[in-house]
Amino acid sequence: MQTMNANSNQSMGCETEYGTLVNVLVSKPEHMKITEIINETQKHYASENIDVDRALKQHEEFVSLLQNHNVDVGYIPAHPRFNEQVFTRDIGFCIGQHLYISSLASDLRKEEVEPLIEFIEEMNITYTQLTGPSIEGGDVIINGQTIYVGISERTTLSAAEQLQKTLPAYTVIPLELREDILHLDCAFNIVDEKTALLFPDAFKQKDVDLLKQTFHCIEVGGQEQFQLGTNVLSIGGRKVISLPQNERVNQELRGAGFEVLEVDLSEIIKSGGSFRCCTLPINRQS
């Protein structure tokens, strides 16, 4: 199993969603399966379920693209009991020089933090395990000293308030999500200091106005949101990994000066997550 070159918390740090990606944690979809339906996308695909061989091939191509762009990839060992383990973003998040282990809302996924903790302890990375109200990494988006937190079925307002108390040097902005939206990154993502992807129907109008005042927002439509059009992964240098199926979103990104790297992840997105969901960055360079 491949391990990362990083071996201390001195190699950690994430201040944005778009700095040059250096170190990231993933997990292979070896045991991926829709069992208990835990999001709207799974409900749609439950009858056909997941072709694991195809998912593994797509994931391998995604990881190869990361490695070809000098990203150091670490694999959290896949466990047969964890059908959603490929979505490493949800189980933790890095803010500044510190890694937080999520307090997961879904009983189906709570034990996924155990192999993550084993892995990072072997790497001698310090961390804080959150044990209070639920907060998941898919609901945490950072932009310098501002942290946007999606208020969803997975992340509570009290968790966002607790994060603000824990990080007084930052400004935490809670964004309430429409109840069928799984995580914030399924409706909003920041791709550089001035540009974001936004599915406005997921938010209250006051929050849409706030985000549009802060960023040039490339809007994502309903079908594009279903295909996780916002759930791209920025790897630095205005390079963004995106699904080829989201043609209009990719065209808009290219028109805004981004290099769009297309990878098919269509089998994995059947379970409700795409490129951002499948990665846990622990080091980005500004």
C-alpha positions in Angstrom: 0.0 0.0 0.0 1.4 3.4 -1.0 2.2 5.7 1.8 2.9 9.4 1.7 6.3 11.1 2.0 5.0 13.5 4.7 5.8 12.3 8.2 5.1 15.2 10.4 2.6 18.0 10.9 5.2 20.4 9.6 4.2 19.2 6.1 0.6 20.0 6.7 -1.4 23.1 5.9 -4.6 24.1 4.0 -5.7 27.7 3.8 -7.8 27.5 0.7 -9.6 25.1 -1.7 -7.4 26.1 -4.6 -3.7 26.2 -3.5 -1.3 23.8 -5.1 -2.3 20.4 -3.9 0.7 18.6 -2.3 -0.6 15.8 -0.1 -3.9 14.1 -0.2 -5.6 11.1 1.3 -7.8 8.7 -0.6 -9.3 5.3 -0.2 -10.0 2.8 -3.0 -13.7 1.9 -3.7 -13.0 -1.8 -3.2 -16.1 -2.4 -1.1 -18.4 0.2 -2.6 -22.1 -0.7 -2.5 -25.4 1.1 -2.0 -26.9 -0.6 1.0 -28.8 1.7 3.3 -29.8 4.7 1.2 -28.3 7.8 2.8 -28.7 10.5 0.0 -30.9 11.4 -3.0 -28.4 10.3 -5.6 -28.2 6.8 -4.1 -32.0 6.6 -4.2 -31.9 7.1 -8.0 -29.2 4.5 -8.6 -30.1 1.9 -5.9 -31.6 -0.6 -8.3 -28.5 -0.8 -10.5 -26.0 -0.3 -7.7 -22.2 0.0 -8.2 -20.0 -1.8 -10.6 -17.0 -2.1 -8.3 -14.5 -3.1 -11.1 -15.5 0.0 -13.1 -15.4 2.2 -10.0 -11.9 0.9 -9.2 -10.7 1.6 -12.7 -12.1 5.2 -12.7 -10.6 5.9 -9.3 -7.2 4.6 -10.4 -7.3 7.0 -13.4 -8.2 9.8 -11.1 -5.3 9.1 -8.8 -2.9 8.7 -11.7 -3.9 12.2 -12.9 -3.2 13.6 -9.4 0.2 11.8 -9.3 1.1 13.1 -12.8 0.6 16.6 -11.4 3.0 15.9 -8.5 0.4 15.2 -5.9 1.6 12.8 -3.1 -1.3 10.4 -2.6 -1.7 8.3 0.5 -4.2 5.4 0.7 -6.3 4.8 3.8 -6.8 1.0 3.8 -10.2 0.0 2.6 -12.3 -2.0 5.0 -15.0 -4.5 3.9 -17.6 -3.0 6.3 -17.3 0.5 4.9 -19.2 0.9 1.7 -18.8 4.7 1.5 -15.1 4.9 2.4 -14.0 6.2 -1.0 -15.5 9.6 0.2 -12.5 10.5 2.4 -13.5 14.2 2.4 -16.3 13.7 4.8 -14.2 12.1 7.6 -11.9 15.0 8.2 -10.8 18.5 7.2 -7.6 20.5 7.5 -7.7 24.1 8.5 -4.5 26.0 8.7 -1.9 23.7 10.2 -4.3 21.4 11.9 -6.3 18.3 11.0 -9.8 17.7 12.4 -11.4 14.3 12.5 -15.1 14.8 11.7 -18.0 14.0 14.1 -20.0 12.0 11.5 -23.8 12.1 11.5 -24.5 8.9 9.7 -24.4 5.7 11.8 -23.4 3.9 8.6 -20.2 5.9 8.4 -19.1 6.7 11.9 -16.5 4.0 12.2 -14.7 5.2 9.1 -12.7 7.5 11.2 -10.8 4.6 12.8 -8.7 3.6 9.8 -8.0 7.3 9.2 -6.7 7.8 12.7 -4.5 4.7 12.5 -3.1 6.0 9.2 -2.3 9.5 10.4 -0.9 8.3 13.7 1.6 6.2 11.7 2.5 9.4 9.9 3.0 11.2 13.2 0.4 13.8 12.3 -1.3 15.6 15.1 -5.1 15.9 15.0 -8.2 16.8 17.0 -11.0 14.3 17.0 -14.3 16.1 17.2 -16.9 14.4 19.4 -19.6 17.0 19.8 -22.5 17.9 17.4 -22.1 16.4 13.9 -19.9 18.2 11.4 -18.5 16.6 8.2 -15.8 17.7 5.8 -18.1 18.0 2.8 -19.7 20.9 4.6 -16.5 22.8 5.3 -15.0 25.0 2.7 -12.1 27.3 3.5 -11.0 30.6 1.9 -8.2 32.2 3.8 -9.5 33.4 7.1 -13.1 32.6 6.1 -14.7 29.2 6.6 -18.0 28.4 5.0 -20.0 25.7 6.8 -23.0 24.1 5.2 -25.9 23.5 7.7 -27.3 20.2 6.5 -28.6 16.9 7.8 -24.9 16.0 8.3 -23.7 19.3 9.9 -25.5 21.2 12.6 -25.5 24.9 13.4 -24.2 24.2 16.9 -21.2 22.5 15.3 -20.5 25.6 13.2 -20.8 27.7 16.3 -18.4 25.5 18.1 -15.9 25.7 15.2 -16.1 29.4 15.5 -15.2 29.3 19.2 -12.4 26.8 18.5 -11.0 29.1 15.7 -11.5 32.7 16.9 -9.0 34.0 14.3 -11.3 32.8 11.5 -14.7 33.9 10.5 -17.2 31.0 10.2 -20.1 31.7 7.9 -23.0 29.1 8.2 -24.9 28.5 5.0 -28.2 26.7 5.4 -28.8 24.1 2.7 -32.0 22.8 1.1 -32.9 19.6 2.9 -32.2 17.3 -0.1 -28.6 18.6 -0.6 -26.2 16.2 1.1 -23.2 18.6 1.7 -22.1 22.1 1.0 -19.7 21.0 -1.7 -22.6 19.5 -3.6 -23.9 23.0 -4.2 -20.9 25.4 -3.8 -17.1 25.2 -4.3 -14.4 27.8 -4.6 -12.0 27.4 -7.5 -9.8 30.5 -7.0 -9.8 33.6 -4.9 -12.4 35.3 -7.1 -14.4 32.4 -8.6 -16.8 29.9 -7.3 -19.3 27.3 -8.6 -22.8 27.7 -7.2 -26.1 25.9 -7.4 -28.2 28.8 -6.1 -31.4 26.8 -5.6 -29.7 25.1 -2.7 -29.5 28.3 -0.6 -31.6 31.0 1.0 -31.6 34.1 -1.2 -29.6 36.1 1.4 -26.8 33.6 1.2 -26.9 33.5 -2.6 -26.5 37.3 -2.5 -23.6 37.1 0.0 -21.7 34.6 -2.2 -22.3 36.5 -5.3 -21.0 39.7 -3.6 -17.8 37.8 -2.7 -17.2 35.7 -5.8 -17.8 35.6 -9.5 -20.2 32.7 -9.4 -20.5 30.2 -12.3 -24.0 29.0 -11.8 -24.8 25.3 -12.0 -28.2 24.0 -13.1 -30.4 21.2 -11.6 -29.2 18.4 -13.9 -25.6 19.6 -13.5 -26.0 19.6 -9.7 -27.3 16.0 -9.9 -24.1 15.2 -11.7 -22.2 17.0 -9.0 -21.1 19.8 -11.2 -19.8 21.8 -8.2 -17.9 18.9 -6.7 -14.7 19.5 -8.8 -11.2 19.4 -7.3 -8.8 22.3 -7.7 -5.2 21.2 -7.7 -3.5 24.6 -8.1 -2.4 26.8 -10.9 -6.0 27.3 -12.0 -6.3 23.6 -12.9 -9.6 21.9 -12.0 -10.5 18.3 -12.3 -14.1 17.8 -13.5 -16.5 15.3 -15.0 -16.6 15.3 -18.8 -20.4 14.9 -18.5 -20.7 18.5 -17.2 -19.9 20.0 -20.5 -21.4 23.5 -20.0 -19.8 23.9 -16.5 -16.4 22.9 -18.0 -16.9 25.3 -20.9 -17.7 28.1 -18.4 -14.6 27.3 -16.4 -12.4 27.3 -19.5 -13.9 30.6 -20.5 -12.9 32.0 -17.2 -9.3 31.0 -17.8 -9.2 27.6 -16.0 -7.5 24.5 -17.3 -10.1 21.7 -17.0 -8.8 18.2 -16.6 -11.6 15.8 -17.4 -11.8 12.3 -15.8 -14.8 10.0 -15.9 -16.0 9.2 -12.3 -19.6 8.3 -13.4 -19.7 5.0 -11.5 -18.5 6.5 -8.2 -20.9 9.5 -8.4 -23.8 7.0 -8.2 -23.3 7.0 -4.5 -23.4 10.8 -4.2 -19.9 12.1 -4.4 -17.3 13.2 -7.0 -13.7 14.5 -7.0 -13.8 16.7 -3.9 -15.7 14.1 -2.0 -13.0 11.5 -2.9 -10.1 13.5 -1.5 -8.9 14.7 1.9 -6.2 17.3 1.3 -3.8 17.7 4.2 -1.3 20.0 2.4 -1.7 22.8 -0.1 0.9 25.4 -1.0 -0.3 29.0 -1.4 
